[in-house]
Amino acid sequence: MRELTQTEAIDLVGRFEAGQEIPETMRADVRMLGSLLGRVLQESGSPGLFDDVERLRVATIDAYTDESSAAFARAQAIADSFTVQRADEVARAFTCYFHLVNLAEEHQRVRILRERDGRPEREDATDSVAAAFVRLAAEVGDETALSRLQSMRFHPVFTAHPTEARRRAVSTSIRRLAALLEERDGMRRNGADVRRADRRILEEIDTLWRTAPLRPEKPSPVDEVRAVMAVFDETLYTAVPHVYRRVDDALQGPAAGGRAPIVRPFVRIGSWVGGDRDGNPFVTASITRKAASIASEHVLLGLERTALRIGRGLTLDGTSTPPSDALIALWQRLKAADEDAAAEVAKRSPDEPHRRILLLIARKIAATRTRDADLGYRDPERLIADLRVVQESLARAGAPRQAYGHLQQLLWQVETYGFHLTELEVRQHSAVHAKVLAELESGAPRTELTDEVLDVFRAVSYLQERYGARAAGRYIVSFTQSADDLANVHRLARFAVGPSGTPPVLDVIPLFETFADLQAAPRILAEIVEHPEFAARLEATGRRLEVMLGYSDSSKDVGPVAANLALYEAQAEIAAWAQQEGIELTLFHGRGGALGRGGGPANSAILAQPPHSVDGRFKLTEQGEVIFARYGDPAIAMRHIDQVAAAILLASSPSNEKRNRDAAERYTDVAATMDAASRDRFFSLVKAPGFAPWFARVTPMEELGLLALGSRPARRGLSVESLEDLRAIPWVFAWTQARINLTGWFGLGSALEAVGDEPRLVRAYDDWPLFRTLIDNVAMSLAKADDRIARHYLELGDREDLAALVRDEMALTRSWVVRLTGGTELLGNKPVLQRAVKMRSPYVDALSLLQLRALRALRTDAEAGAPIDPEQQRLLLLSVSGVAAGLQNTG
């Protein structure tokens, strides 16, 4: 089987790279980073490694551009020819390459955002808050639009679900490389010699190559908390107030910064990290307390430093900027509480009253952090009140720029983050509550589980007393199937504090996950709001209620198409019920990063929601690799928040609600046909005899449990005989690794075929936002799949009936999606995304071929009863990490 000559290989790679139409600046970055990685491989001390990587790279590009079986067979033969040790090195090399390509792509996005300086890409774009406000005001008037802007809420909730395949050490190395790339750009702009930057980048790539790609052991819940804190420290603490500032600048124009802002803080950060104990025995009440303590330490340290920096720069003398009476009174109070420090501050700032106050405020924040009860703030509201006194004094003294400049950003930070940083949420399974209650009411001796469950409520009480009411109090009940499941939480809280104690303030949130639970949701909600504790809490909050919807289990339950339609219907019914009951509803979307778990662009999903299901409030989970992709870089984080907030603002516009309402009515029959046909097709696969063990055989599902991705176990039980015991994350992750991505599309082709009316479906793609979002997400899912590689995974199962079912449905779905979106291939209507997928695909193929050879060897050994080969197992796990880096949305 002839391999390409060197001349043919160079020509092939050149034509492939040229055909991707990558922006020249990004192409230069990829070329530079790739060449430096090549140099690292040549210097690695492993003879022939660079040449072997190049052989496989050229072969997979050839197989990708030449669809003949001979080209694919050549690539497969090269992958199979390596020793296990060499395959290990090659897999690591391709994984490093993906990290570098992802970095270059992210850097290009940042470069474009900075060149635009936050302006939307198109003049008619509405995907920024400022532009969305203008459009909304044109429909509802300035006053109503401003009211909606000021009451808007975007509430991302970070979770520790194990889908981030990179080690934190690898992520840290990539962040250092990002800073070096930025520095290199600055040198080039200034005409400086970039050789020093290139040398430092080469050193960092060498470090990345030498860093073990796999975690030696699972992270603890505290490790996961600290990983999220890194995102806060490096990005969110400053990025969120910058978003507020940018919006205010756009809306107020030249007057911005010289008068009070019209933008109010609309971001709240939630967290399940250290609070989500559903299926995770390692998250205890002690861990929950520790998670809150770590978060508080981070935010208070940030606020202290910010107040100190602002105070040092506030050198306005009392003659030019006289203090108000309220400021003088505040000084007297602060001085009485901290006499020695006040004397020192007054000595250094003899006639700078505003500076003196800020410096003492910084000391009070520090005392809050170190738990000095005599000096520290009792709650963030008192800090906000003191800062308002300073702000109002400055404004009255004719210094509005100082009043509404950096000081305003500090106020925004306190209003957004409080003293707790993240609003920590507890989650537990309804069955656990029922089991514990039965034990308590039986009078039997308390088990360890019961003591732990009750201690959680005591932990919530402690957190509310220590950090304020916002710090904790949301309690999510997984698999809510009745009103009793929710009432049980209040009963347990009373058991925890005893007959004379006061339970913590709790907002109990139902989580509806399965198809049946989604259908039952309106009935359960109507029942629970009559419950005394629920009714009392509703009145105390102005009739506010949160309801969580699970995307993962509903999709695993009935397939992606029926799940999407069921979720839309459930939202519509719950929103209509809330409107009727005068309840301010917040729907909490349990979305994952992968398309099979509700992933995809959040802004387009928001605009496709049913009328009144958003109403200015959007809450969702941000999981695994998505956290770092969306919030790891300040410029990208600001753009993401801006886009999502714009969609939240526009979702409730009359025109958008009318479009969704009309489309849902117009295509009711299409939805019904698609629902029935997709479910039938999905059940024909997952309910087939022997499906679960077949799935475990044709994907690396079993092996995924060996990856040290997160603290939470990958399965609810030990058996793979039943999908009910398999968590949604490995269900999605495994199909993705097999390059099938079944959870994102299976059943859609049959659903569209059952409708059959192509012209009407094309119109639906144009007119029906829910349908368009579904089709676009499936297009991306299929674009990242690979028919030929998928075929080899399916062959591992020795079930041609099931394999044919998957292949036929994939072909049918691909055909329909291409026809509905126009063009001749997937993502033809989204050229930027298409280029990104195509650029990566051949390199993902290389890792998939290495994974396949390892999986075959492991399956053969298992059949023969031989012990597991640790080298083959390691190769498989390395390839999993690499494929995850290449595909980017794994779980």
N, C-alpha and C positions, 0 to 999 in steps of 0.2 A: 504494500500500500504506500504509494509515493507521497512523501511530504513535499511541501513547496520549497523551491530554492530560495536563497537569501534575497535575490532580486525580486522574485515573485512575492515574497513575504512583505518586503518594504513597500512594494507597489500596492498590495492589498490593504495593508494597514493605513497607508496614506489616503487611499480612496475611501476607506471606511470613515476615517476621522473627518475628511473633507465633507463627506455626505451628511454629517450631523448638523451642519450649519450652526456651530457653536459660536457665540460672540468671541471676537478675537482676543479680548482681554482674558476671558475665561480659558480659551484654548491655550493661551500662553502660560497661564497658571498651571493647567493640567499637564502641559508639556514639561514645564520646569519641575513640578513636583514628581512627575513620573520618571524623569531622567535622574533626579536625585535619589529616588527609590531604587532605580536600576543600579546606581553607583553603590548604594548601601548593600544591595544583594551581591554585587561583584566583590565587595570588600568583606563579605560576611564570614569568610573562612570556610564556606561550603563549596568546593569546586564544582563547576557546572550548573549551579543553581540558577544563575541568571539566564543561561542558555535554555534550560528546561522550562523556566517560566515563559520565556519568549516563544518557545515551540508551542506550548499549550495556548498561549494568547493568540498567536497567529492562526492556529488551527480552529479555535472557537470563533474567531472573526470570520474565517473562511466558511465554517459551517453555518454561521448566522446569515451571511450574505448569499451563500450558495445552498439552496434548500435540498440539494441532492443527498441521498442517503450515504453516498461515498464520502462526502465532506464531513458529515457528522461522525461516520465510523472512524475516520482518521483522528478526529479530536478525541473520541472515546478510547481509541487504541493508545494514544499518547498518555492519557490520564491513567489507564490501566497498566502502562508499562513501568511506571515509577515504583521504586521500593516504597514501603509504607513510610519510612523516614523521609524520603524525598517528597512524597505526596504531602506529608505534614508541612514541610517547609514551603512547598508551592502554595498550599492553601493559605498559610500565613501571609505569603507575599501578596496574593490576590486580595486578601482581607485588608491588608495595609493600603493597597491601591484604592480600594473602595473608600476607606476613611479619607484618603487624600482627595479623591474626586468629589466626595460629599462636601469636604471642606472648601474646595474650589468653587463648587456650585453655590454654597452658602455665602462665600465671600463675594461672588458676583452679585447675588441678591442684595447684599449689604451695600456694595458699590453703587448699584442702581438706585437704591433707596436714598443714599446720601447725596447722589447727584441730583435727585428730584427734591431732596430736602423735605421729604414727607408729603409732597404733593401727589395726588392720584396720577396714575400712569396716563390716563386719557382725560381730556378736558370734560367729557360728558360722564365721567365715572361717578358712581355713587357709593363706592366702597371705602369712603372715609367718613368720619362722623360729621365733619363740617359740610361736605357735599350732601350727605344724607339729610342733614338738618334743613338745608336750603330746599331740597326736594319735598320734604315733609311739610315745611312751612307753606309751600305753594299749594298744598292740598288742605291743610287744616288751619292755617293762619299762624303768625309768629308767636302769639301768646300761648296757644295750645302746644305748638312745637317745642317752645322753651320749657313748658311744664313737663312734657314727656322727656326731654333731654335731662332735666334736673332730677327726675325720679327714676331714670334708667338704672339698671343693675346688670353687670356681667360678673358671673360668679364661677370661675374655674375651680375645680376641686382636684388637687393632686393625689394620685393613688400610687401604691407601691406594687401594682400588679406586675408580675415578672415578664416583661416583654422587652426590656432594655438589655440587649445581649452583650453590650460593651462593658468591660470593667471600668470602674471609676478612674483608675490610673490611665487607661486608654483615653477616656474622655478628657481628662486633664491635659494629657499630652496634645490632643487635638486642639484644645483651647489655646495652649501656648503657641501652637503653629498658626492659629488664626491671628493672634496678636503679631506674630512675626510677619505674616503676609501683609497685614495692615501697615506695619512699619516699612516693609519693602516698597509698598505702593507710594508711601510718603517720600521715600528716598528717590524713587523714579520721577515723581512729580517735581522734585526740587533739583533734579539733575545730579544727584549724589551717586557715588559708587555703590552699587548694590551687592558687590562681592561679599562684604561683611555679613549682610542679611542672608545671602545664599548659604554662606558657611554655617550660620546659626540654624537655618532651616534644615540643612543637611544633618547637623548634629541632632536636631530634634526628631527628624525622620528615623535616624539610626536608633534613637532612644525608643521610638514607637515600635520599630521592628524588633528590638530586643526585649520589649515588655511582654510578659506572658499574657496572651490574649484571653485565657480562660481564668475565671476566679477559682482559687484553690478550694474555697468552701462558700456556702451560701451566705449572703449578707444577713446580719441580724436586723430586726426592725429598727434599732437605733442607727445602724449604718444607713438604712434607707431614709431615715429622718435627716441625717447629715447630708445625704446626697441632694435632697430637695432644698436644704438650707443653702447649698452652694449656688443654686439657681437664684435664690432670693438675694444673696450677697452680691453676686456678680451682675445681676440683671434687673430683677423686679423692683428692688428698693428704689432705684432711680428711674427706671423706665416708666413705671406707672404714672408718677407725677409729671413726667415729661409728656406723656400722652395727654393728660389734662391740660397742660400748658399749651401744647400744640393746637388743641381744639379751641381753647379760649383765644389764642392768637388769631386763628382763622375767623372766628365769629366776631370778635371785637375789633379786629384790624389794628390801626395805629394806637387806639386807646388801650389796648391790652397791656397789662402790667402797670398801668397808671391809675387804674380804678379796680374796684372789687370784681373778681372773676364771676362770670355767669355760669361757669361749669362747676358742678358739684362732683365729688368723688363717686365714680360709678363702678369701680372694681372692688370686689371682695375676694380674697383668696381663701379657699377651704382646703382641708387636708384629711385624708383617711390614713395617712402614714402614721402608724402608732395608735390608730383608733379602730381600724377595720379588723375585727377578730373573727369574721365569718370564715370558718375553715382554716384559720391560722392560729394554732395553739401557742405560738410564740408571742402573740400580742396580748399582754396581760394588763391589768390595771396599773401596775407599776410602770410598765412601758408607756402607757398613755400619759401618766404624770410626767415621765421623763421627756417624752416628745414635746409636750407643752412647754416644759422648762427650757429645752434647747431652743425652741422657736422664740420664746420670750427673750432669752439672752441675746439672740441675734438681732431682733428688732430694737430692743432697748439700747444695745450698743450702737446701732446705726443712728437712732434718734439722738443719743448723747453726742456723738461725733458731729452730727449735722448742726445741732443747736450750738455747740462750741464753735464750729467754723463760722456760722452766721454771726454769733456774738462777737467774735474777734474782729470781724469785718464791719460791724455796725458802729463805726467811730463818729457818730453825729453828736456834736456838742449841744449842750442844753440851751445855748443862746439861739443858734440857728434852728434847732428842733426841740422846742420846750416840751417837757413831759406833761401828760394829762394828769388830772387829780387821781384818776384810777391807777395810773402807772406809779405815782408817788406812793399811794396806799399799798400797792402790790410790793414795792420795794421795802416798805416798812415791815410787811408780813414776812417776806423772804429773809430780811436781815435779822428779825427776831428769832427765826428758826435756825439760822446758820451764821451766827455772829462773827466768828473768826474769818470765815470765807468772805462774808460781806465786807469786812474791814479791808481785807487784802484786795478784793475786786475794786472797792472804792478808791483805794490808794493808786491802783494801776489805771483806773478810768475815772479821774476826779470829776469831770463834768460831761460824762457820757452816759446819761441815765438809761437809755435803751440798751446799750451794750452791757451795762452792769446787770440788768435784769436777765438778759439772755444767758450770760455766763452763770448766774445762779440757777437758772432753769436747767441748764446742762448738768449742774451738780445734783439737782433734785432727780433728774432722770437717772444719773449714775447711782444715786441712793436707792432708787426704785429697783434697779437691776441687782444691786447687792443686798436687797431686802432690808434696808435701813428704814424701819417703819416710822421712826420719828421724823425723818427728813424727806423720805420718798413720797411720790404721788400715790394716792389710794386707787385712782382709776384714771384712764386716759381723758375722761371728760374734764377733769380738773386741770390737766396740762393744756388741753385745748382752750379752756377759759383763760388761763394765764397768757397764752400766745395771742389770743384775741385782744386782750388788754394792750399788749405791746403793739399789735397791728393798728388798732383804733387810735392809739396815741400818736403813732407815726403819721397816719392819714390826717388827723386833725392838725398836726404841726406842719403840714404842707410837704410831707415826704412820702407821697403815695408810691413812688417807685420802690422804696425800701419796704413799705408796708405790704405791697402785693408782688414783690419779687421773690427772692429766696425764702423769705419768711412764709410766704403763701405756700411754697412747695413743701416746707416742713409741716405746715398745717395739714396739707393734703395727705402727707405720709402718716401722720398720727390718725387722721380720720379714716384712712384706708386700712391701716394695720393695727391700730390700737397698741396695747402692750402685749398682745398675744401673737401677732403676725398672721397666723393662719387660724381660721375658725375650725377647730378640731372636731371631727364628726366620728361618732361611734356607730359601728354596724355589727349586727349579730343576726343569726338565723332564727326564724320564728320557732323552729323545732327545739332549739336549745332553751328558749324561754319557756315553752310548754313543759319540757322535761324538768326544769328547775322548779317551776311552780308546783308541779305535781309532787315533787319531793318535799317542798316546804309545807304544802298543805296536808301531807300525809303524816307529818310529825316525825318522820324518820331522821336519823342522824344526817347532818349535812355532809355532802361529798365535797371534794376539792373543786369540782365544776361549779357547784352552787355558791361556794364561798367566793370564787373568782367573779362570777356573774354579779353578785351583790356588791363586791368591792368596786366594780366599774362605776356604779351609781355614786358611790362615795367619792370616787376619783373625780367624777363630773362636778359634784358639789364643791370639792376642793379647788378645782380649776376656776369655777365661776367666782368663788370668793377671792382667789389669788389674782386673777387676771381680768376679771370683769365678765359680765353675762355673755358677751359675744364670743368669749374664748372657747366655750363648749356648750353643748345642750341639744344639738341635733342628733337624734338617735334613729338610725335607719334600720328597718326590720326587713331582712331578706326573706324572699318567698312569702310575702304577705298573701294569705289566702282567705282571710276572714277578718271581721272587725275585732274579734277576740285576740287575734295576733297582735294588734296594736294596743288594745286595752291592757294586755299582759305586761307591757313595759311599765305602765304606771303602777300596776300591782306590785311588780318586782321592786320598783323604786321605794314604795312604802315599806316593804319587807326590809330593804337595805338600811333605812334610817330608824326603824323601830316605831312604836306607837307614839313616842313623844318627839320624834325628830321631824325636820322639814325636808321633804324630797327636793332634789335639784329642779330647776326650771327646765322642762323638757319640751322640745318640739319633736314629736314622734312622727317619723316620715315612712309611709308605706313604700316598699319597693315591689312593683309588679313586674315579674320576669317572664313567666311562661305565657304561651298563647292563651290558655284558659284564664290565667290570672288577669291578663290585660282586658279580656272581655268582661270579667267580673268586677273590675275596678270601680266603675260608677256606683254599683250597688253597695260595695264595701265602704266607699267614702260616705255615701248617704247615711249609712248606719253608724259609722264611727263618730261623726260630728255631733251626734246626739249623746255621746258618752260624756259624763260630767267633767272629767279632766280635760277632754278635748274641747268641749264647749267653753270651759273657763279659759283655756289657752287661746282659743279663737277670739274671744272678747278682749283679752289682754293685749293681743297683737293687732287689733283692728281688723279681725277676720282674715288673717293671713294664713295660708296653708301651702305646704310643699308636698309634692307627690313625685316619687322617683319611678322612672321607666327603664327597665333593663333591655338592652339591645342584644346582648350576647346569648342568653339562654333562649329568648324567643326565636332567634335565628336558628339555633341548634335544634329547637323544638319543631318548627314547621318550615324551615328553609328561609333564605334571605328575602325572597319576593313577598311571601305571605306575611313574614314578620314585619317588613316595612309597611305594608298596607294595614296590618293590625295595629301597629304603633300609631299610625296616622289616625285611624278610627278611634282608638282609645283616647288620644289627645283631644280630638274633636268632641267626644262625648264628655270627657272630664271638664274641658273648658266650658262647654255649654252648661253643665251642672253647676260649676262654680259661678258663672254669670247669674244664673237663676237664684242661687243662694246668697249672692252678694259677697262672695269670697274672693279675696285677692290671691290668685293662684300663681305659684311658681312651679313649673314642671322641671324636674331635675333629670337630665338625660345621661344615663349610664353608658356612655359611648367609649369604645376602645379605639386604638390607633388603626387597626386593620379594617378593611371594608366589611368583612363578615361580622364585625362587632360595632357597626354604626360609624366607622371612621369615614374619612373624606373631608373635603373642605367644609368647615363649620358655617361659613357665611351663607353659602348656597343652601345648606340644610335648614338654616334658620328662616330664610325667605320662603321655604316650601312648607312651613308649618301651618296647621289649621288656624282659622280666625280665633283670636282671643287666647290662643295657647301660649303666646309670648307676652304680649301686652307690656313690653318694656323690660322684661326680666328673662334672663337666660342663664341657666346653670347646667354645667356638664362636668363629667369626669375627664381629666387629662391623665393619660396612662403611659407608663414605660418610656419608650423612645420618643413619644410625642412631646413629652415635657421638655426635653432638651432641644428637639427640632423647632418647637414654637417659641420657647422662652429662654433658650441658651445664649442667644446673642441679643444685645439691647435693641439694635435697629430692627431685627426681625420680630422681636417681641412687641415692640411698639406698633409695627405695621399690622401684626396679627390682631392685637387688641383693638386697634382702630377699625380694621375690617369687620370684626365680629360686632363691635359696638354699633357700627353703621347699619349692619344687618338687623340688629335688635331694634334700632330706631325705626327702620323702614318696614319691619315685619308687620307692624300694626297700622301702617298707613292705609287709608281707605282703598287705594288702588290695589295694593298688594293683597289685602284681605279679600277684596272682590275677585281678584284673579284666582286665588286659591279656592274660594267658595264656588265660583262658577265652574272651574275646571273639575272639582270633585263631583259636582252634580252632573256635568256633561258626560263624564267618563265613568259614571257609577257602574255601568254594565261591563265596561272594559276591566275595571278593578275586580269585579266579582268573577269574571272569567279567568283573569290572571291568577287570582287567589286560589281558586279551585284547581286549575291545571298545574300550577307550580307546586302546590302541596301534594297532589297525586304523584307527580314526578319525583319529588323529594322523598316521599314515603316509600316509593318503589325501590329507592336505593337504601335508605337508612333502616328500613324495617325488613329488608331482605334477610333471610336466615344466614347467620354467620357474618353479618356486616361488621360488627364491632371488632372481632379479631382480625378480619380482613383489613380494616382501616389501620389497625395497629401494625400490620405487616407491611403494607405498601407505603407507609410514611414513617418518619423517625419519631413517632409519637412516644413510644416507650423510652427512647433515649433522651428525649427532651427533659424528662424528669431528672436526669443526671446532671443537667446544666445548673450551675449555681447562679441562677438568674435572680431569684428573690427569696425572701424568707418564707413565703407561703407555699404549702405543698401543691403539686400540680394536679393531684386527683383527690376526690372526696373519699374514695375507697381504694381497694387494691385491685379490683377486677376491671378488665377491659371487655368483659362480656356484655356490659350495659353502658350505653352512652350517657345515661342519667348520672352515673358516678364520675363522668369525665367533665372537668371544668371547661368552660368555653374557651379559655385562653389556649391551652394545648390543642384543642379541637381546631382552632383557627391556625395556630402556629404550625402545626404538623402539615396541614394541607398546603400552606404557603411554602414550606421548605421543599415539598415534593413538586413545586412549580405547577400546581394544579389550581390553587386558590379557590377551591370548590365552594367554600363558605361565602364567597362574595357574589357568586353568579348562578349556582346550580338551580335549575328550575325556570329561569327566566326565558330561555329559548322555547321551552314547551309552552310557557304562559303566552308568549307572543304568537306562537304558532296557533294556539287555540283561538286567539282573537282573529288572526288571519288577515284582517283588513289593513294592509300596509299603508295606504294613503291616510287613513284615520289615525294610525299609530304615529305617522310622521307629524300629523297635526298635533297629536297629544304631546309629542316631544317639544313642540314649539309653545304649546299653550298651557301645559300642566306641569307646574314646578316640581311636584313630588315625582312624577314620572321622569322628568328630565334629569333630576338629581340621581335617581336610581340607575338610569341608563348610563350616565356619565361615570358613576362610580363603578359600574360593571365593566365599562370600557377600560378603565384604568386597571381593574383587577385582572381582566383577561390579557391586557397588554403585558403584564408582568408574569403571566403564566407562559408555559412553553409546551406545545403539543408533543414534540418529539421526546423531550426529557420526561414529561409526564407519562408518556407511554411506557418508558422503561421502569418507572416506579410502579405503575399499575401491574406490570408483568410479574412483580415480586409476589403478588397475591395468589396466583394460580386460580383466579376466578374470572374467566373471560367474560361471563355474563355481566358482572359488576363493572369490569374494566370497560367493556363496550358501552355500557350505560353512561359512564362518565365521559368517555370520548365523544359519543354521539351528541350528548347534551352540550358539551363544550363547543363542538362544531356548529350546532344549531344556534346557540346563543351568540357566538361570534358573528355568524352570518346576519342575524337580525340586527345586532347592535351596529354593525358597519352600515347596513342599509338605512337605519333610522337616523344615524348621525351624519350621513352624507360622506362621500369620498369612497376610497377603495380599501382603506385599512383602518384599524383601530386608532383612535385618538387623532384622526385626520383633521378634526375640527379644533384640536388643541395642540398646535404645533410645538409650543414650548415644552409642555409635558411629554409629548411624543418624543422629542429629541432627548430629553433627560432619560426616558425609559430605554430608548434605542442605544444610547451611549453606554449604558450599563449592561445591557442584556448579554452580550457575548462573554463578558467577564463573570457574570453570575453563572452562565452556562458552565464555565470552567470549574467553578466551585461545586456546582450540581453534579458534574461528572465525577469529581473526587468523592463527593458524598455518596453517590450511587455505588461506587466500587466498595466503599467501606460498609454500606448497608447490606450489599449482597454478601460480603464476607461474613458479617455478623449473623445474617439470616441462615447462611449455609452451616455455620458452626452450631447454631441453635438447633437446626434440624438433625445434625449429627450427634447432638448431645455433648459437644465439645465445650470446654470452658470458654468464656468470653475473652477475646483477644484485646488486651488493654490498648494496644497501639492502634488497632482498627477503630476502637471506640473513641479514642482521642481524636483521630482523624475526622470521624463523623462529627464530633462536637465542635471541632475547629471549623469545619465547613458550615455548620449551622450558624455560627457567629458571623462568618463571612457572607453567607447568603442574606442574613438579616441586615447586614450593613449595605449590601447591594440593593435589596428591594426596598428598604427603609421603613415600610409599614408592615410589621410582622405580626403583631398581636394587639 
